Amino acid sequence: MKNRAMLIGSIGAGKSTLTNALLGRAVPAVKTQALIYYDWIVDTPGEYTENPFFYKNIMATALEVTHVLYLQDATSGKMIFPPGFSTGFSKLPIGVITKSDHAEADLERSIEMLRSVISYGPIVITSATNGTGIEQLKKLVEMDTMDLMRRYVIDAQDECLLFTDHLYSSRNF
């Protein structure tokens, strides 16, 4: 794969678990303490997005990737990304909802949260445990333009894929 994706999200959002699933690795996820480069994926510590002091690290690392994956834990009501955060990067954004198979998952809330971060782009509902959305996410990272990603999502008619083109979320902040 020629493209490279950086995963960003809160502590415990499932970045390392998703990385392992995307790479087909059957190893336990461990707490990421620094940037870790695996093949076509850059796994980042959750502190990089939870503390604005570290935004410079995300910005610098984004220079090395083609796609930025914004992870939202479906079991968490906590949003760590500021509204419109993806517009600060000139990289292709992909929203990723993790832990969709969990009993406490709230997909509607997670979708609305990601729509506040990504005003235009795909959102993939995933579960690293049962493989939901993993292949679709890999295919999106292989694509070089937003138009290709949009057409893929629309043509796939897959319930774990959606495309958001909302400038503003309907949710009141």
N, C-alpha and C positions, 0 to 999 in steps of 0.2 A: 504494500500500500504506500503510495507516494504522499498522501495527505497525513497530517498529524493533528490530533485533538488534545486539548487541555481540558481536564475535568476540574470544575470548581464548585464548591458548595460548602455547607456548614459541617462542623465536626459531627461525625456520625451519620451523614447523609447517604453514605454508601458508595463513595468514590472508589475506594480500594476494592470493594466487593464487585462493583461494576467493572472495574479494570480487569480483574481476574476473569469475570464472565466473558468480556469482550475478547480477551486473549485465549480463552479456553483453558485457563489454568485452574487446577483443582487444589489450590493452596488456601489456607485460612488468611483472611484479611488482617492486616496489622495496622496500628495507628501510624499514619504517615507523618514523619517529623520534618521532612525536607522535600524538595522537588524530586520526584522519581521518574525517570524516563524508561518506558518499556516499549520497545518496538515503535508503534505509531501513536502511543498514548503518553501524555504527561499527567501524572497524578500529583495533586497539590495538597498541602495540609489545609484543613478546614480553617485554621487561624488566618490564612491568607485572605479569606473573604469575610470572616467574622470581625476582623480588626482593620479598619480603614488605613491604619499605619502601614499595613502590608500590601495595599493596593499597588504600590510601585513594583512589587515582585510579580504580581499578576500581569501588569502592563508589560514588563520586560519579557516575561515568559511568553506572552501572547505574540511577540515578534517571531517566535520560533514555530508557530503552529498555523494551520489553515482554518481550524474550527475551534470554537469554545463551547463546551457543554456545561450548561447551567443546571445543576442538580437541585431538586426539591424533594425532600423526604415526604412521602404521602402520609406519614403518621405524625408529622409535625405541623403545628399551626404557626411556627416561627418562620418569618421571612427575613433573610439576612441581606439580600440584595436590594439596593435602593431602586426606586422606580426608574425604568429606562437604562439600567446599568449596561445592557448589551450594546447600547449605542456608543459607548466609550471605546469600543474595540472595532477595528476595521477587519474583523474576522467573521466567518459565517457562524451565526449562533444556532444552537440546538438546545431546546429545553428538554430536560430529562426528569421524569417523575420516577423516583425509586420506591421500592417496597410496596408496589401496587397490590401485591397479594396478601399483605398483612391485614389482620382482622380490624385494625384501627385506621386503615387507609381511608383518606378522604380525597378522592380524585378530583371532584369538582373544585374544592378549595385549592388544591395544588395547581390545577390548570389556571385558575384565576390569578394565583400568586405568580406563576411563570409568565402569564400575559402582561403583568405589570413590569416585568424585567425585559422581556423580548416582545417588542411591538410587531415584529414581522419575522416569522420563521417557523420551523417545525417544532412540535412537541411530541416526544415519544414516551409512552407509558411503559415502564419496565419492571421486571422482577428478575434479579440475578439468580434467585432461588429456582424458579421454574422456567427461566429462559424467555419470558415474555419481552418482546421488543428488542432483543439483543441483535438479531440478524438485521432488523430494520435500521437500527442505529449504525451498525457497520456500513450498510449501504449508503446512508446519508453522509457519512464521513468520507466516503469515496467520491462524492459529488463535488464539483468545483464551483458551482454557482447556485444562488438562491433559486433561480428559475428552475433548474434541474431538481432541486430538493422539493420545491412546491409541486411540480408535476408528478414526482414520485409519490408524494403523500396523497394527492388527489386521485391518481390512477390506482393506487394500492387498495383504496377503500378498506382499510384495515382499522379495526377499532382501537388499536394501540397507537395509531398515528393521527395527528391533527395538525393543521396549519393555522397559525394565528396571524391575522393582519389587522389587529386592533391597535390604534394609536394609544388608546387609553383603556384600562380595564373598567368594567362596569362597577367594580367594587369601590366603595368610598374609603378613602384613607384619612 
